[in-house]
Amino acid sequence: MTDEPGQAERALYLAAVRGGGRLCPADLTPADRPALAALVARGLLSPTPTGWTAANPRACGDRLGGELRARALRLLLHAERLPGTLAPLAHAYDAARHAPADSPPVAFPAVDFPAVGRGAVEPGPGSVDEAADARRRISELVSECREEVLAAQPAPRPLEALRMALAQDLSLLRRGCSLRTVYQPATVADPAALSQLALRTGRGAQIRVLAEPYERVLVFDRTVAVIPADADRNRATFLTDPTTVAYLVAQFERDWARATPADRHLDPPPPTTVRIGRLLARGLTQRAVATRLGLSERTVAGHISRLRERYGAQTLFHLGWQMREEQS
């Protein structure tokens, strides 16, 4: 039985109210019996020697609301205890996955890349035959992550995928993990996608935009990497070799350093700052910009400082290069 009365129960209760708050056996048909029993069980009808009387729904609502709140509290307490309850199983799982050094490595061959979610997988020794298995594996890696997730997403993320991943991403951030993602401009050009990204950055995620080609990669705690397994980026493979993972991390860090913070796509700078940035992109020095615009060098330096922070630029040359890339 659900917590709220169904249509038949509501109709029978309203019939009792219209009858002066009473129901007699003669008022009922055989089809009314299930609804009558449900109303009595909820406390909306009370048996009397001659039939049934309608009870105040507010009192019933208060009682059911209290029961629901108590049930919710029990569920929350159970959710808090569950990780500890499953800890012995998790330790056994980890021990089985992290085999001794002299044992053969576990292979994670090509599977559908979760961001695409389509395409057939060629079965083979140790292969995963379903795209759902790849998504499950990545979901496990996110849940097991303790320090950092790095993600380079060259293709626009579907809005539904961002929404589905939100709860897990926020859980990752609540655990104190770092989440850094590089997107291309097409993703941040979508207002709906931007609103989803803002929910993550508001909890500490870092997002940058890189307007140049790069490969898709996910790296978990710098120990497991997920990369495309074919030119179409429709399939993926899981890598655990330390040298390979370190190389992929270095590639990500290189792209991250060249990318620009996503927040500048949400809040455009003042017109004077834009003009200064355009002159810097043309190769003018700070002094030349100040002379051209009739501003003091100190004022121009303040605008440049804000631009460097906005674009994540370490030097004036880097800032000019970033802005030239944006305007090209």
Disulfide bonds with the S-S distance in Angstrom:
none
